[in-house]
Amino acid sequence: MEESKHSVVSKLFSDSVNNGTTLKVCAPMVRYSSLPFRHLVKLYKCDLMFTHMMLSDCFSKAQSARDADFQHCKTDRPLIAQFAASDPEYFAAAARLISPYVDGVDLNCGCPQRWAIKEGIGACMCTNPKLISRIVSRCRQVNPDLPVSVKIRILDTIEDTVALAQAIEQAGAAFISVHGRTIKERNVIPHFDYVQAIKNNVKIPVIHNGGVYSPDDLEPALQKTGADGVMCAQGLLNNPALFAGYTETPLQCVQDWVNIAITYGTTFITFKHHLVFMLENVLPKHEKKIFNNLSTIAAVLDYLDNNFDIRYQNKLPT
């Protein structure tokens, strides 16, 4: 008998507790949390992956949007599909359509980009707990077998932030991910005490997001927040092997990316952008200029072959 999706998600958290390990999560990242990158981080000890943020109204209305936004395969699990939504019906409809291919859906209430705020989605929704609750509740009604989670940013006060998290819990969310910065904050030390306050005042699992850029940051983040897991974004872009304990991207990881990206047919821009991130701490300044000027996949492959003995091997790493 197939394991229920609620069991899959709850087992991820319980296993990390029972095994004395950290639940390691790849954050939803616009342009970057695609199938090839999810494949890569899973090779390097990532336990749970998110898609990039998709727009629930577009996804639910058009097959073309679904084809453009979401690619998957049988091994692309466990996976949470993240949607931006301000309408409960669109979110529930998108969740229903994607449910056969994922282990849960997530409501994005953390995106701080101006266009998202203008559209009334993302982080601005954190000031409207009633709307978030309606969206979560409606999705649970329409898709009772599908776990629903919410990713938020903190508000100006701990009290308001805790109240938001409690409202999300009461609406039926399976877990909550908390970016420990406000909508206005960029690249500052996360407010670990806010995440800790949420953890102390809800019963559902809490994932901490923010300020994890190396393996050495994992344990302090857990100790300061008491969170049930750690979500990483920029740190994984710079080093997809971070969760496996590497302090910088190993060349084998670069080789794996070449094999994965080309096999999946990744666009040149995405293929190269990931390499720019991965090689940030490997290439000296003058070599970065050379690499940045490469304009074709063939040119990039020649560079990697000549400098690192890395070439496409026509196989997917497992």
C-alpha positions in Angstrom: 0.0 0.0 0.0 1.4 3.4 -0.9 2.4 5.6 2.0 0.2 8.7 2.5 1.7 12.0 1.7 1.0 13.2 5.3 3.1 10.3 6.5 5.9 11.1 4.1 6.2 14.6 5.4 5.8 13.8 9.1 8.3 10.9 8.7 10.9 13.3 7.4 10.7 15.3 10.7 10.5 12.3 13.0 13.4 10.5 11.3 15.6 13.5 11.8 14.8 13.5 15.5 15.1 9.8 15.9 18.4 9.7 14.1 19.8 12.8 15.8 20.3 14.5 12.4 19.3 17.8 10.9 16.5 17.9 8.4 18.2 19.7 5.5 16.0 21.6 3.0 16.6 23.3 -0.3 14.7 26.6 -0.4 12.4 27.7 -3.2 14.5 29.9 -5.5 13.2 31.8 -8.5 15.0 30.5 -11.7 17.2 28.1 -9.8 15.1 25.5 -7.9 14.5 23.5 -11.1 14.6 19.8 -11.6 18.3 19.6 -12.6 19.4 21.6 -9.5 17.1 19.5 -7.2 18.7 16.4 -8.6 22.1 17.8 -7.8 21.5 18.8 -4.2 19.7 15.5 -3.5 23.0 13.8 -4.4 24.6 15.8 -1.6 22.4 15.0 1.4 19.5 17.3 0.8 16.4 15.7 2.5 13.6 17.9 1.2 13.3 20.0 -1.9 11.1 22.9 -2.9 10.2 24.0 -6.4 10.6 27.7 -7.3 7.6 29.9 -6.6 4.8 29.4 -9.2 1.8 31.6 -9.7 -1.3 29.6 -8.7 -3.7 31.4 -11.0 -1.6 30.9 -14.1 -0.8 27.3 -13.2 -4.5 26.4 -12.6 -5.7 28.1 -15.8 -3.2 27.0 -18.5 -1.5 23.8 -19.5 1.2 26.0 -21.1 2.0 27.5 -17.8 2.2 24.1 -16.1 4.5 22.8 -18.8 6.8 25.9 -18.5 6.8 26.0 -14.7 7.0 22.4 -13.6 9.3 19.5 -14.7 9.6 16.4 -12.6 10.7 12.8 -12.7 10.0 9.7 -10.5 13.2 10.2 -8.4 12.4 13.9 -7.8 11.0 13.3 -4.3 10.4 14.2 -1.5 9.2 17.5 -3.1 7.1 20.4 -2.1 5.6 22.6 -4.8 5.4 26.3 -3.8 2.8 28.6 -5.1 2.1 32.3 -4.7 -1.6 33.0 -4.2 -4.0 35.6 -2.9 -7.1 33.6 -3.9 -8.0 30.4 -2.0 -9.7 28.8 -5.0 -6.7 29.3 -7.3 -4.3 27.9 -4.7 -6.6 24.9 -4.1 -7.0 24.2 -7.8 -3.2 24.4 -8.5 -2.6 22.1 -5.6 -5.1 19.6 -7.0 -3.4 19.6 -10.4 0.1 19.1 -9.1 -0.7 16.7 -6.2 0.1 13.5 -8.1 3.7 14.6 -8.5 4.6 16.1 -5.1 4.5 15.4 -1.4 3.0 18.7 -0.4 2.3 22.3 -1.4 3.5 25.5 0.1 2.1 29.0 0.2 4.7 31.6 -0.5 4.3 34.4 2.1 8.0 35.3 2.0 8.9 36.8 -1.4 9.9 40.4 -0.9 10.2 41.4 -4.6 8.4 44.6 -5.6 6.4 43.0 -8.4 5.0 40.4 -5.9 4.1 43.0 -3.3 2.3 45.1 -6.1 0.3 41.9 -7.0 -0.6 41.4 -3.3 1.3 38.1 -3.0 4.4 37.0 -1.2 5.7 38.7 2.0 3.0 41.4 2.1 0.5 38.6 3.0 2.1 38.2 6.4 0.2 41.2 7.6 -3.1 39.4 6.7 -3.3 36.2 8.7 -7.0 35.8 8.0 -6.3 35.6 4.2 -3.5 33.1 4.7 -5.8 31.0 7.0 -8.5 31.0 4.4 -6.1 29.8 1.7 -4.7 27.0 3.8 -8.1 25.9 5.0 -9.6 25.9 1.5 -6.7 23.8 0.2 -7.1 21.3 3.0 -10.8 21.0 2.2 -10.3 20.4 -1.5 -7.1 18.3 -1.1 -7.4 16.5 2.3 -4.6 14.0 1.5 -2.1 16.7 0.6 0.0 18.4 3.3 0.0 22.2 3.1 2.8 24.4 4.5 3.5 28.1 4.6 6.8 30.0 4.2 6.8 33.4 6.0 9.0 36.3 6.9 9.0 37.7 10.4 7.0 40.8 11.3 8.2 43.8 13.3 7.4 42.3 16.7 7.8 38.8 18.1 4.2 38.9 19.3 2.8 39.6 15.9 5.1 37.0 14.3 4.0 34.3 16.8 0.3 35.2 16.3 0.8 34.8 12.5 2.4 31.3 13.0 -0.4 30.3 15.4 -3.0 31.3 12.9 -1.3 29.2 10.2 -1.2 26.2 12.5 -4.8 26.6 13.4 -5.7 26.7 9.7 -4.3 23.2 9.3 -0.7 23.7 8.0 1.5 20.7 8.3 4.6 22.7 9.0 5.9 26.3 8.7 9.2 27.7 7.2 10.4 31.0 8.7 12.8 33.4 7.1 14.2 35.2 10.1 14.3 38.6 8.4 11.6 41.2 7.8 10.4 42.2 4.3 12.7 45.2 4.4 15.9 43.4 5.6 18.6 42.1 3.3 21.8 40.3 4.2 21.6 41.0 7.9 21.9 38.4 10.6 18.6 36.6 11.0 16.5 37.2 14.1 16.9 33.8 15.6 14.9 34.7 18.6 11.8 35.2 16.5 12.1 31.8 15.1 12.7 30.3 18.5 9.6 32.1 19.8 7.5 30.5 17.0 9.0 27.1 17.8 8.1 27.5 21.5 4.5 28.5 20.7 3.3 26.1 18.0 3.1 22.3 17.9 3.7 21.8 14.1 7.4 21.5 12.9 9.3 24.7 12.2 12.0 25.1 9.6 14.5 27.9 10.0 15.6 29.8 6.9 18.4 32.4 6.7 22.1 32.9 7.5 23.3 29.4 6.6 26.2 29.7 4.2 28.5 26.9 5.3 28.3 23.6 7.1 29.5 25.3 10.3 26.3 27.5 10.3 23.9 24.6 10.6 24.3 23.6 14.2 24.4 27.2 15.6 21.2 28.0 13.7 19.5 24.9 15.2 20.8 25.7 18.7 19.6 29.3 18.6 16.1 28.5 17.2 15.3 25.0 18.3 13.9 24.5 14.8 13.1 21.1 13.4 15.1 21.7 10.2 17.2 24.2 8.3 16.4 25.6 4.9 19.2 27.0 2.7 19.1 29.1 -0.5 22.2 31.2 -1.4 24.5 28.9 0.5 23.4 26.0 -1.7 23.7 28.0 -4.9 27.4 28.8 -4.0 28.0 25.2 -2.8 25.4 22.5 -3.7 27.4 20.1 -1.5 27.0 22.2 1.6 24.7 19.7 3.3 27.2 16.9 2.7 29.7 18.8 4.8 31.8 20.4 2.1 33.1 23.9 2.9 33.3 24.8 -0.8 32.0 23.2 -4.0 34.1 20.1 -4.8 35.0 19.5 -8.4 33.1 16.3 -8.4 29.9 18.4 -7.7 30.8 20.5 -10.7 31.2 17.4 -12.8 27.8 16.1 -11.6 26.2 19.4 -12.5 27.6 19.2 -16.1 26.2 15.7 -16.5 22.8 16.5 -15.0 22.3 19.9 -16.7 23.2 18.8 -20.2 21.3 15.5 -19.9 18.2 17.4 -18.8 18.6 20.0 -21.6 19.1 22.9 -19.2 19.3 26.3 -21.0 22.7 27.9 -21.4 21.9 30.8 -19.1 20.8 28.6 -16.2 23.7 26.1 -16.9 26.3 28.9 -16.7 24.7 30.8 -13.8 25.0 27.8 -11.6 28.6 27.3 -12.6 29.4 31.0 -11.8 28.0 30.4 -8.3 29.8 27.1 -7.8 33.2 28.4 -9.0 33.0 31.7 -7.1 35.6 30.6 -4.6 37.6 28.5 -7.1 38.5 30.8 -9.9 40.9 33.8 -9.5 39.7 37.2 -10.6 41.3 37.1 -14.0 39.8 33.7 -14.7 36.4 34.8 -13.7 36.5 37.5 -16.4 37.4 34.9 -19.0 34.6 32.5 -17.8 32.0 35.3 -17.6 32.6 36.1 -21.3 31.9 32.5 -22.5 28.8 32.6 -24.6 28.0 29.0 -25.5 27.7 25.6 -23.8 30.5 24.3 -26.0 32.8 27.1 -24.9 32.0 26.5 -21.2 32.7 22.7 -21.7 36.0 23.5 -23.4 37.0 25.7 -20.5 36.1 23.1 -17.9 37.9 20.4 -19.8 41.1 22.5 -20.2 41.1 23.8 -16.6 39.6 21.1 -14.5 39.6 18.0 -16.6 35.8 18.1 -16.4 33.8 17.0 -19.5 30.3 15.8 -20.2 30.0 12.0 -19.6 26.6 11.4 -21.1 25.1 9.9 -17.9 23.1 11.0 -14.9 24.9 10.6 -11.5 23.0 8.6 -8.9 
